[in-house]
Amino acid sequence: MRTQEIDATAVETLLAAAVAAPSIHNTQPWRFGMAPATRSVEVRDDRSRALPLADPDRRALHLSAGAAVFNLRVAAAHLGWNPRVTLLPDPDDPELLATVQLTAATEAPPDHRGLYAALLRRHTSRMPFTGRPVPEPTVAEMADAARAEGAHLYVPDILQTRRLLQVTSAAELRNATDRARTAESRAWIVPPGSGPYGIPATLARPLDRSGRMPMRDFTGRPHPTARFERHAQVALVWTVRDDREAWLRAGQALEHTLLVATAHGVRTSMLHQAMEWPDLREAMRAPGTKRCHPQLLIRFGYGPEGEPTPRATADGG
C-alpha cells in the first residue's frame, strides 16, 4: 500500500497499528495526536493509566509507548512513508514521549517486509507451548531485531533459563503476598464488554501444574492448570543505559523482536514480575555483561496463538 496523503484512512491505519502494541496489564498508557504542520504523529503518556506500585518510575509505561512507536514506524512504511522518530523531543513537555514524522519516500521505505501483517496477528499467548525448540536462525533474527533498535537480547542456556525463571517465580510470590500490589493488579481484570482497557476476566489463563513456569496470577482465585513446556525458551531484553530514552528504545526493540517472532509463527508471552522489584530486577542481569539493565523477559515457543485483548479505538484518544 502506497499513499502520500495523510487522510482519515491513513490516520486510522497508523493509530490502529499503534494501539495494537503490548502494554503491561493492557493499560494502553498512551495518547496520540497529529501535528499537521510537521506531518507528525505525537505519542504522549497517559498517567491516568499508570501503575504507581508496580511501575513507580513509569519504566514499563515507556516500554509500552516505545512498542507503539515501533508499530507506527511499521505502519508508516507500509503506507509508503519514511518515518523519522524523535524521542523526548521537548524537555519542557515531559508527557510528549516521541514524534513520528511522516516524510516523503525519496528512497525505498524501511524494509519491514512481513512485519505489518505480523503486527495485526501478534497476541500474547499465556498457554502452554509444545516444547519444540525455535530454530537458531529465527532466534538470531530476533536478536538482530533488538540490536537494530539499540537494545540487546540475551538468550540463556538451560541453567541460566532456570535461574531467570526462579527469580521471576520469587517476584510472583512477592506480588501474591503484597495486598496493595494484588489490589492494583486485580483492578485491571475487567468484565467482558466493559471497555477497551484491562484484561477480560473470561480470557483463559491456566497456571503451570508443575509450578516451574511463573505465569502471572491476576485474580488469586482458583485457575485451571495445565502442563507447560518442560524446557522453556526465554530471552531477556536489556539496555546499557537505564533512562527514559533507553526505555523507549527497549520498547521498540521488544516490539520489533515480537513481530519477527510472530512472522515466523513463534508465540510469545511476557514475564515482567521481576522487573517490578529493584533487587530482583538486578538479579535478572545477564552474566558477564557490564552495565546490563534488564527491561523484560520474553517467553517464546510454538503453541496456541492466544486470545486478543480489547483495544481502544483508533481515534487518537
C-alpha positions in Angstrom: 0.0 0.0 0.0 1.4 3.4 -1.0 -0.1 6.8 -0.2 1.4 10.2 0.4 -1.9 11.7 1.7 -2.5 12.0 5.4 -6.2 11.5 5.1 -8.6 9.9 7.6 -8.0 6.4 6.3 -4.2 6.8 6.7 -4.6 8.2 10.2 -6.8 5.3 11.1 -4.3 2.8 9.8 -1.5 4.4 11.8 -3.4 4.6 15.1 -4.9 1.2 14.8 -1.3 -0.1 14.4 -0.1 1.9 17.4 -2.8 0.7 19.8 -2.1 -2.9 18.9 1.2 -2.7 20.8 1.5 -4.7 24.0 1.3 -2.9 27.4 1.5 -4.1 31.0 -1.9 -5.3 32.2 -3.3 -3.9 28.9 -3.3 -0.5 30.4 -2.5 1.1 27.0 -0.9 4.1 28.8 -0.6 6.4 25.7 -2.4 9.1 23.8 -1.8 10.1 20.2 -2.3 13.2 18.2 -1.5 14.7 14.8 0.7 17.8 14.3 -0.3 18.8 10.7 2.4 21.5 10.5 5.1 18.9 10.8 3.2 15.9 9.4 4.0 14.1 12.7 2.2 11.7 15.0 2.7 12.7 18.6 3.0 9.9 21.2 2.2 11.1 24.8 1.9 9.2 28.0 -1.4 8.9 29.9 -0.6 8.8 33.6 -4.2 8.1 34.4 -3.5 4.5 33.3 -0.1 4.2 35.1 0.6 1.6 37.8 2.1 3.5 40.8 3.1 0.4 42.8 4.2 -2.0 40.0 5.7 0.8 37.9 6.6 3.8 40.1 9.2 5.2 37.7 6.9 4.6 34.7 9.6 2.4 33.1 7.0 -0.1 31.8 4.9 2.8 30.6 7.8 3.9 28.5 8.4 0.4 27.2 4.7 0.2 26.2 4.9 3.6 24.4 8.1 2.5 22.7 6.3 -0.6 21.3 3.6 1.7 20.0 6.2 3.9 18.3 7.6 0.9 16.5 4.2 -0.1 15.3 3.7 3.4 14.0 7.0 3.1 12.1 5.9 -0.2 10.5 2.5 1.2 9.5 4.1 4.4 8.1 6.5 2.3 6.0 3.5 0.1 4.9 1.8 3.3 3.7 4.9 4.4 1.8 6.4 7.0 4.1 9.9 7.2 5.7 9.1 7.6 9.4 11.6 9.8 11.3 11.4 9.3 15.1 12.4 11.8 17.7 12.4 10.6 21.2 11.7 13.0 24.1 11.7 16.0 21.7 10.7 18.7 24.1 12.3 19.0 27.6 9.5 21.4 28.6 6.8 18.9 27.7 7.7 15.7 29.6 4.4 14.0 28.6 5.5 14.1 24.9 7.4 10.9 24.6 8.1 10.8 20.8 7.1 12.2 17.5 7.0 10.1 14.3 7.3 12.4 11.3 5.9 11.1 8.0 8.4 12.2 5.4 8.1 11.6 1.7 9.7 8.4 0.5 12.5 9.8 -1.7 14.0 6.3 -1.4 12.6 2.9 -0.6 10.8 3.0 2.8 12.3 0.9 5.6 12.2 -2.8 4.8 9.8 -4.2 7.4 8.6 -6.9 5.0 6.1 -9.1 6.7 6.1 -7.1 9.9 2.9 -5.2 9.1 0.9 -8.5 8.7 2.6 -9.8 11.9 1.5 -6.6 13.7 -2.1 -7.5 13.0 -1.7 -11.1 14.2 0.5 -10.7 17.3 -1.1 -11.7 20.6 0.3 -12.6 23.9 -0.1 -16.3 24.4 -0.3 -17.4 28.1 -1.0 -21.0 27.0 1.5 -23.9 27.3 3.9 -24.3 24.4 4.8 -27.6 22.8 8.5 -27.6 23.8 9.7 -27.9 20.2 12.7 -25.6 20.1 12.7 -22.5 17.9 15.5 -22.8 15.3 18.7 -20.9 15.9 18.3 -18.8 12.7 15.0 -17.5 14.0 16.3 -16.7 17.4 19.3 -14.9 15.8 16.9 -12.8 13.7 15.0 -11.9 16.9 18.3 -10.8 18.5 19.2 -8.8 15.4 15.8 -7.0 15.7 16.5 -5.9 19.2 20.0 -4.8 18.3 18.7 -2.7 15.4 16.7 -0.7 18.0 19.7 -0.1 20.3 19.0 -2.9 22.8 20.2 -6.4 23.4 18.6 -9.8 23.6 20.2 -12.3 25.9 19.1 -15.9 25.1 20.3 -18.1 28.1 21.2 -21.7 28.2 19.2 -24.2 30.2 20.8 -23.4 33.6 20.6 -19.7 33.2 17.0 -20.1 31.9 16.2 -21.9 35.1 17.8 -19.1 37.1 15.8 -16.4 35.4 12.5 -18.3 35.9 13.3 -18.9 39.6 13.9 -15.1 40.1 10.6 -14.5 38.3 8.8 -17.0 40.5 10.2 -15.2 43.6 8.7 -12.0 42.2 5.4 -13.6 41.5 5.3 -14.9 45.1 6.1 -11.4 46.4 3.3 -9.9 44.3 0.8 -12.5 45.5 1.6 -11.7 49.2 1.6 -7.9 48.8 -2.0 -6.9 49.4 -1.7 -3.4 47.8 0.0 -4.8 44.7 -2.5 -7.5 44.3 -5.3 -4.9 44.5 -3.6 -2.8 41.9 -3.2 -5.8 39.6 -6.8 -7.0 40.1 -8.2 -3.6 39.3 -7.2 -4.3 35.7 -9.3 -7.5 35.5 -12.5 -6.4 33.9 -15.8 -7.9 33.0 -16.3 -8.8 29.3 -17.5 -5.9 27.3 -16.8 -3.3 30.0 -14.4 -1.3 27.9 -11.2 -1.3 25.9 -8.7 -1.4 28.7 -7.6 -4.2 31.1 -7.8 -8.0 30.8 -11.2 -9.6 30.4 -12.0 -12.0 33.2 -13.1 -14.6 30.7 -9.7 -15.0 29.0 -8.3 -18.4 29.7 -5.0 -18.2 31.5 -4.0 -21.5 33.0 -1.2 -21.9 35.6 1.6 -24.4 35.3 0.7 -27.6 37.1 4.3 -28.2 38.0 4.9 -24.6 39.2 8.0 -24.3 37.0 6.6 -21.6 34.7 5.7 -18.4 36.7 2.7 -17.2 34.8 1.2 -14.1 36.4 -1.9 -14.9 38.6 -4.0 -11.8 38.4 -7.1 -12.8 40.4 -5.8 -15.1 43.2 -8.8 -17.3 42.6 -8.6 -21.0 41.5 -7.3 -21.3 38.0 -7.3 -24.2 35.6 -3.9 -25.9 35.5 -2.0 -27.3 32.5 1.3 -28.9 31.8 3.6 -26.3 30.4 6.8 -26.9 28.4 9.5 -28.6 30.4 12.3 -26.8 28.8 11.3 -23.2 28.2 12.9 -20.8 25.8 13.3 -17.3 27.1 15.1 -14.1 26.1 16.0 -11.1 28.2 15.7 -7.6 26.7 18.3 -5.4 28.2 19.9 -2.0 27.6 23.3 -0.4 28.5 21.6 2.7 29.9 18.6 2.9 32.1 16.9 6.3 31.5 13.7 7.3 29.7 15.2 7.3 26.2 16.7 3.8 26.8 13.3 2.6 28.0 11.6 3.9 24.8 14.3 2.2 22.7 13.8 -1.0 24.6 10.1 -0.8 23.9 10.8 -0.5 20.2 13.3 -3.4 20.5 10.7 -5.5 22.3 8.0 -5.0 19.6 10.5 -5.5 16.7 11.5 -8.8 18.4 7.9 -9.9 19.0 6.9 -9.1 15.4 9.8 -11.0 13.9 8.8 -14.0 16.1 5.2 -13.7 15.0 6.2 -13.6 11.3 8.0 -16.9 11.9 4.9 -18.5 13.6 6.5 -18.2 17.0 4.2 -17.4 20.0 5.3 -15.1 22.8 4.4 -14.0 26.3 6.0 -11.6 28.6 7.2 -12.2 32.2 7.5 -8.8 33.8 7.2 -9.6 37.5 10.9 -9.5 38.5 11.2 -6.0 36.8 8.8 -4.7 39.5 11.2 -5.2 42.4 14.6 -3.4 42.2 16.6 -6.2 43.9 15.0 -8.9 41.7 15.4 -6.9 38.6 19.1 -6.6 39.4 19.3 -10.4 39.9 18.0 -10.8 36.3 21.2 -9.3 34.8 22.8 -11.3 32.0 26.1 -12.9 33.4 29.3 -11.5 32.1 27.8 -8.2 30.9 28.7 -4.7 32.0 26.1 -2.1 32.6 23.3 -4.5 31.9 19.9 -3.1 32.8 17.2 -5.8 32.4 13.9 -4.5 30.9 11.7 -7.5 30.2 11.8 -11.3 29.9 10.2 -12.9 26.9 9.0 -16.5 26.8 8.7 -17.9 23.3 7.9 -21.1 21.5 5.3 -22.9 19.4 1.7 -23.3 20.6 -1.7 -21.7 20.6 -1.9 -18.1 19.2 -3.5 -16.7 22.3 -6.6 -14.6 22.6 -6.7 -10.9 21.7 -7.3 -8.3 24.4 -9.5 -5.3 23.8 -8.1 -2.2 22.4 -9.1 1.5 22.5 -10.5 2.8 19.2 -8.0 4.4 16.9 -9.3 7.9 17.4 -6.2 9.4 18.9 -7.6 9.3 22.5 
